[in-house]
């Protein structure tokens, strides 16, 4: 197993020079990264087409455009984020001033997944740079072309002691985890997230874990059927369902179930064609192993539409399954593919009971016109984040921190949340020397009585 201690020693040494903490150095690094992404747009599109058959539209909206917007937002606001924040001081501390300083952790490790291999490597890197850290990025070996482009882009821009990309498989990740980083940021599955956290615990390294889970999508009896169908089909089948916040399963109110499914079928055909396997722009499944796993779900319940697959192309067409129960294999783990199982309900209590029997989801989506129903769902279910009358769109707002809860993750990022994640909040009290508060000392007369006046 390779040893990365010399790489970490270089980065820790560079961090101690204070260079990465310099505001102008951070802004320059972010601007360089932004320019390089713009200049390599076509190279990135070609790489993502080779790895996942992503269309240029999908690649730009979900990978390139997303990180360009995150960079623009961060560059615009960084000067205000880095300033020490003056906070209130209690009367017991009269004469002093209180501040919170955002300081970088040091050398960070970013482990990125394969489903959005560019965006989910670069987005946390933006936070690491903005906060003043050094970074080691470990991209996925399942998307080799994109990982290669990412490695070249970073090595052309930055010295190894500041930011570097380390290529390799599981052994590489294990070797990196044996080192003592100051912060680890991981995006991926729940089982691997547990391994990351266990490794981090040995060094008491803080972590952000962006995981997943079964994200429910509830369509209530008063939902706008046409819009709901379009927004759910888009959120579910973008990237062939290989999205951590994709609707994992549908809970349909019995009264609108047939009407919704009919509309959903038509909408899906409008978006992806009647023969998606022949659609040159439909994203493929990342590997044969994932394809085989997903194929076993196709005979769960009853196929409402879809169900065809092409192993040679590693493609599975958008599929809806009805007559599914929580006992079916497809309902045991996150699907992460273009297959959508449907459950039905009469009352919301059935929905809550089903969701509560399983780990907390990363996302939840509720479609209803009724404010009381919206509030009841939001109050009754714990989840990372989500939307009312939409899917997935919350992910793209820099004003909404994105992350999970419980099994679906720890910590959040995006926008200022990204800067905060990679910063330690250091509290500092600046005390006056003009006078001293005598009753804090044990030898003062009637000290306890005076203390009690202040500390009630």
C-alpha positions in Angstrom: 0.0 0.0 0.0 1.3 3.4 -1.0 2.4 5.8 1.7 1.2 9.4 1.4 3.0 10.8 4.5 5.5 12.8 2.4 2.6 14.4 0.5 0.9 15.4 3.8 4.2 16.7 5.2 4.6 18.9 2.2 1.1 20.3 2.5 1.3 20.8 6.2 4.6 22.6 5.7 3.1 24.9 3.1 0.0 25.5 5.2 2.3 26.7 8.0 3.8 29.4 5.7 0.4 31.1 6.1 0.2 31.5 2.3 -3.1 29.6 1.8 -4.7 31.8 4.5 -3.9 35.0 2.6 -7.1 36.5 1.3 -5.7 37.6 -2.0 -4.1 34.2 -2.5 -7.5 32.5 -1.9 -9.3 34.8 -4.3 -6.7 34.3 -6.9 -6.9 30.5 -6.6 -10.7 30.6 -6.9 -10.5 32.9 -10.0 -7.8 30.7 -11.6 -10.1 27.7 -11.0 -13.0 29.5 -12.6 -11.1 30.5 -15.7 -9.7 27.0 -16.1 -13.1 25.4 -15.9 -14.4 27.8 -18.6 -11.4 27.1 -20.8 -11.8 23.3 -20.4 -15.5 23.2 -20.9 -15.4 21.0 -24.0 -12.7 18.7 -22.6 -14.9 18.1 -19.5 -18.0 17.5 -21.6 -16.1 14.9 -23.7 -14.8 13.2 -20.5 -18.3 13.0 -19.0 -19.7 11.7 -22.2 -17.1 9.0 -22.3 -17.6 8.0 -18.6 -21.4 8.2 -18.3 -22.8 9.2 -21.7 -23.9 12.5 -20.2 -25.4 15.0 -22.7 -23.8 18.4 -23.0 -27.0 19.9 -21.5 -26.8 17.7 -18.4 -23.1 18.1 -18.1 -23.3 21.9 -18.2 -26.3 22.3 -15.9 -25.4 19.7 -13.3 -21.6 19.8 -13.3 -19.9 22.8 -15.0 -22.5 25.5 -14.6 -23.2 24.5 -11.0 -19.5 24.9 -9.9 -19.1 28.1 -12.0 -22.0 29.6 -10.1 -20.7 28.4 -6.8 -17.3 30.0 -7.6 -18.9 33.3 -8.7 -20.9 33.4 -5.4 -17.9 32.6 -3.3 -15.6 35.1 -4.9 -18.2 37.8 -4.5 -18.8 37.2 -0.8 -15.5 35.9 0.5 -14.1 39.3 1.7 -17.1 39.7 4.1 -17.0 36.0 5.2 -13.4 36.1 6.4 -13.8 39.1 8.6 -13.8 38.4 12.4 -17.4 38.7 13.7 -18.0 40.9 16.7 -20.6 39.4 19.0 -22.3 40.6 22.2 -20.6 40.4 25.5 -22.5 39.7 28.8 -22.6 42.2 31.6 -20.4 39.8 33.7 -17.7 40.5 31.1 -18.0 44.3 31.2 -15.1 46.1 29.6 -14.2 43.2 27.2 -15.0 42.6 23.5 -16.0 39.2 22.0 -15.1 38.0 18.5 -15.5 34.8 16.4 -12.6 34.2 13.9 -13.1 31.7 11.0 -9.8 29.9 10.7 -8.9 27.0 8.3 -8.4 23.5 9.6 -5.2 22.9 7.6 -4.8 19.9 5.3 -8.1 18.5 4.0 -9.1 15.3 2.2 -11.9 15.4 -0.3 -13.2 12.0 -1.5 -15.5 12.4 -4.5 -18.0 9.9 -6.0 -18.7 8.8 -9.6 -22.3 10.0 -10.1 -21.3 13.7 -10.5 -17.6 13.2 -10.6 -16.6 16.8 -11.5 -19.1 18.8 -9.5 -18.8 16.7 -6.3 -15.0 17.1 -6.3 -14.8 20.8 -7.2 -17.7 22.1 -5.0 -16.1 21.1 -1.7 -12.7 22.2 -3.0 -14.2 25.7 -3.4 -15.1 25.7 0.3 -11.6 24.3 1.2 -9.8 27.1 -0.8 -12.2 29.8 0.4 -11.6 28.9 4.0 -7.8 28.9 3.6 -7.0 25.2 3.6 -4.7 22.9 1.5 -6.5 19.9 -0.1 -5.9 16.4 -1.4 -8.7 15.2 -3.8 -9.4 11.5 -4.4 -11.7 11.2 -7.4 -13.6 8.1 -8.3 -11.9 5.3 -10.3 -15.3 4.4 -11.9 -15.1 7.6 -14.0 -11.5 7.5 -15.2 -11.7 10.0 -18.0 -13.2 12.7 -15.8 -10.8 11.9 -13.0 -7.9 12.2 -15.4 -9.1 15.6 -16.7 -9.6 16.8 -13.1 -6.1 15.7 -12.2 -4.5 17.6 -15.1 -6.6 20.7 -14.5 -5.6 20.9 -10.9 -1.9 20.1 -11.5 -1.7 22.8 -14.2 -3.1 25.3 -11.8 -1.7 24.6 -8.3 1.5 23.3 -6.7 1.2 19.8 -5.2 1.9 21.2 -1.7 -1.3 23.3 -2.0 -3.8 21.3 -3.9 -3.3 17.9 -5.6 -5.4 15.0 -7.0 -4.5 11.4 -6.1 -5.8 8.8 -8.5 -6.5 5.2 -7.6 -9.1 2.7 -6.3 -10.1 1.5 -2.8 -6.5 0.8 -1.7 -5.6 4.4 -2.4 -8.5 5.7 -0.3 -7.5 3.3 2.5 -3.9 4.5 2.3 -5.0 8.2 2.5 -7.3 7.4 5.4 -4.3 6.0 7.3 -2.8 9.5 7.3 -3.7 12.2 9.8 -5.7 14.9 7.9 -7.2 18.0 9.6 -10.6 17.5 7.9 -12.2 14.9 5.8 -15.1 15.6 3.3 -16.7 12.5 1.8 -19.5 12.1 -0.6 -20.8 8.6 -1.3 -22.8 5.6 0.1 -23.8 5.0 3.7 -21.7 1.8 4.1 -18.5 3.6 2.9 -19.4 6.6 5.0 -19.2 4.4 8.1 -15.7 3.2 7.0 -14.6 6.9 6.6 -16.0 7.9 10.0 -14.3 4.9 11.7 -11.0 5.8 10.1 -11.4 9.5 11.0 -12.2 8.5 14.6 -8.7 7.0 15.1 -7.2 10.5 14.6 -10.2 12.4 16.0 -10.5 14.0 12.6 -13.7 16.0 12.0 -15.8 14.9 9.0 -18.5 16.0 6.6 -20.3 13.0 5.3 -22.7 13.5 2.3 -24.5 10.2 2.0 -27.9 9.2 0.7 -30.8 6.9 1.6 -34.3 6.4 0.4 -35.8 9.9 -0.3 -39.6 9.8 -0.4 -41.7 11.8 -2.8 -45.3 12.3 -1.7 -48.1 13.4 -4.1 -51.2 14.4 -2.2 -54.7 14.4 -3.5 -54.8 18.1 -4.3 -51.4 18.3 -6.1 -51.0 19.9 -9.5 -50.8 16.6 -11.4 -49.2 17.9 -14.6 -46.5 20.0 -13.0 -45.8 17.3 -10.3 -45.4 14.6 -13.0 -42.9 16.8 -14.9 -40.8 17.9 -12.0 -40.7 14.4 -10.5 -39.8 12.7 -13.8 -37.0 15.3 -14.3 -35.7 14.9 -10.7 -35.8 11.1 -10.8 -34.5 10.3 -14.3 -31.8 13.0 -14.7 -28.4 11.2 -14.7 -30.4 8.0 -15.1 -31.5 8.3 -11.5 -27.9 8.2 -10.2 -28.4 11.2 -8.0 -28.3 11.0 -4.2 -31.3 13.4 -3.8 -33.4 11.8 -6.6 -36.9 10.8 -5.5 -36.3 7.2 -4.5 -39.9 6.1 -4.3 -43.4 7.6 -4.7 -46.1 7.8 -2.2 -49.3 8.5 -4.2 -52.7 9.3 -2.6 -55.1 6.6 -3.7 -57.6 9.1 -5.2 -55.1 10.5 -7.8 -52.9 7.4 -8.3 -54.2 6.3 -11.7 -54.5 9.9 -13.0 -50.9 10.7 -11.9 -49.4 7.5 -13.3 -51.0 8.1 -16.7 -49.7 11.7 -16.8 -46.3 10.6 -15.5 -45.9 8.0 -18.3 -46.7 10.6 -21.0 -44.4 13.2 -19.4 -41.5 10.7 -19.2 -41.9 9.9 -22.9 -41.9 13.7 -23.7 -38.7 14.2 -21.8 -36.7 11.1 -22.8 -38.5 9.6 -25.8 -40.6 6.5 -26.3 -37.4 4.4 -26.8 -35.0 5.8 -24.2 -32.5 3.0 -24.9 -32.1 4.5 -28.4 -31.8 8.1 -27.0 -28.2 9.1 -27.7 -28.3 11.5 -24.7 -29.7 9.2 -22.0 -27.1 8.7 -19.3 -25.8 5.2 -18.8 -25.3 3.2 -15.6 -21.7 3.7 -14.4 -20.6 0.0 -14.3 -21.6 -3.6 -15.0 -21.9 -4.3 -11.2 -24.3 -1.4 -10.7 -26.2 -2.4 -13.8 -26.6 -6.0 -12.6 -27.8 -4.8 -9.1 -30.4 -2.6 -10.7 -31.6 -5.3 -13.1 -32.6 -7.5 -10.2 -35.2 -4.9 -9.2 -37.0 -4.8 -12.6 -39.3 -7.8 -11.6 -40.3 -6.3 -8.3 -44.0 -5.5 -8.1 -45.7 -4.9 -11.5 -44.2 -2.9 -14.4 -46.4 0.1 -15.2 -44.1 1.2 -18.0 -40.4 0.8 -18.9 -38.5 -2.3 -17.8 -36.2 -2.7 -20.7 -32.4 -2.8 -20.3 -29.4 -3.1 -22.6 -26.3 -4.6 -20.8 -24.0 -3.8 -23.8 -24.9 -0.1 -23.5 -25.2 -0.3 -19.6 -28.6 1.4 -20.1 -31.9 0.9 -18.3 -34.9 2.8 -19.5 -37.1 4.9 -17.1 -39.2 2.4 -15.3 -42.2 2.7 -12.9 -43.2 -0.3 -10.7 -46.6 -0.5 -8.9 -47.9 -3.1 -6.4 -44.6 -2.6 -4.5 -44.4 -3.2 -0.7 -41.8 -2.3 1.9 -40.8 -6.0 1.9 -39.7 -6.0 -1.7 -35.9 -6.0 -2.4 -36.1 -2.6 -4.2 -37.3 -1.0 -0.9 -34.4 -2.3 1.2 -31.7 0.1 0.0 -31.3 3.3 -2.0 -32.0 2.5 -5.7 -29.6 4.9 -7.4 -31.0 4.2 -10.9 -33.9 5.0 -13.2 -36.4 2.7 -11.5 -39.3 4.3 -9.5 -41.4 2.1 -7.1 -44.9 3.3 -6.2 -46.6 3.0 -2.8 -50.1 4.3 -2.1 -51.8 5.8 0.9 -55.2 7.0 2.2 -54.0 9.1 5.1 -50.7 10.9 5.8 -50.2 8.8 9.0 -49.6 5.8 6.8 -46.9 7.8 5.0 -45.2 8.9 8.2 -45.3 5.3 9.6 -43.6 4.0 6.5 -40.9 6.6 6.5 -40.3 6.5 10.3 -39.6 2.7 10.2 -36.5 3.5 8.1 -33.3 5.7 8.4 -33.7 9.4 8.0 -33.7 10.3 4.3 -31.4 12.8 2.6 -34.3 14.5 0.8 -38.1 14.7 0.9 -40.5 16.1 -1.6 -44.2 16.9 -1.0 -46.6 18.0 -3.7 -49.7 19.7 -2.4 -51.5 23.0 -2.6 -52.6 22.8 1.1 -50.3 24.8 3.5 -51.5 22.8 6.5 -50.5 19.5 4.8 -47.1 21.0 3.8 -46.5 22.0 7.4 -47.6 18.7 8.8 -45.2 16.8 6.5 -42.3 19.2 7.2 -42.9 19.0 11.0 -43.4 15.2 11.1 -40.5 13.9 9.1 -36.7 14.5 9.8 -34.7 14.8 6.5 -31.7 16.5 5.2 -33.4 19.0 2.9 -36.0 19.1 0.2 -38.8 20.9 -1.7 -42.4 21.6 -1.6 -43.9 21.2 -5.1 -40.6 20.4 -6.7 -37.7 18.0 -6.6 -33.9 18.3 -6.4 -33.9 22.1 -7.0 -33.0 23.0 -3.5 -29.5 21.6 -4.1 -28.7 24.5 -6.5 -29.3 27.4 -4.1 -26.2 28.9 -2.5 -28.4 30.2 0.3 -29.6 26.8 1.4 -26.9 24.6 3.2 -27.0 21.1 1.7 -26.5 18.0 3.8 -28.1 15.0 5.5 -29.2 14.0 9.0 -28.7 10.7 10.8 -27.9 7.9 8.3 -28.1 10.3 5.4 -25.1 12.4 6.5 -23.3 14.8 8.8 -22.7 18.4 8.1 -23.7 20.6 5.2 -22.2 22.8 2.5 -22.9 25.1 -0.5 -22.6 28.9 -0.5 -21.5 30.3 2.9 -22.2 26.9 4.3 -19.2 25.6 2.2 -16.9 28.2 3.8 -18.2 27.5 7.3 -17.8 23.7 6.9 -14.1 24.1 6.1 -13.6 26.7 8.9 -13.1 26.3 12.6 -15.0 29.0 14.6 -12.5 30.3 17.0 -13.9 32.3 19.9 -11.8 35.1 21.4 -12.4 37.5 24.3 -10.3 40.7 24.3 -10.2 42.0 27.9 -9.6 45.5 29.1 -6.7 46.5 31.3 -8.3 49.8 32.3 -10.0 48.2 35.3 -10.5 44.8 36.9 -13.7 43.1 38.2 -12.8 42.3 41.8 -15.6 39.9 42.7 -14.3 37.2 40.3 -11.6 36.5 42.8 -12.1 34.2 45.8 -10.6 36.6 48.4 -13.0 39.5 47.9 -15.3 40.4 50.8 -18.9 39.1 50.3 -17.7 37.7 46.9 -20.3 35.0 46.7 -23.2 37.4 47.3 -21.9 39.7 44.6 -21.4 36.8 42.2 -24.9 35.7 42.8 -26.3 39.2 41.8 -24.7 38.7 38.4 -25.0 35.0 37.8 -28.6 34.1 38.4 
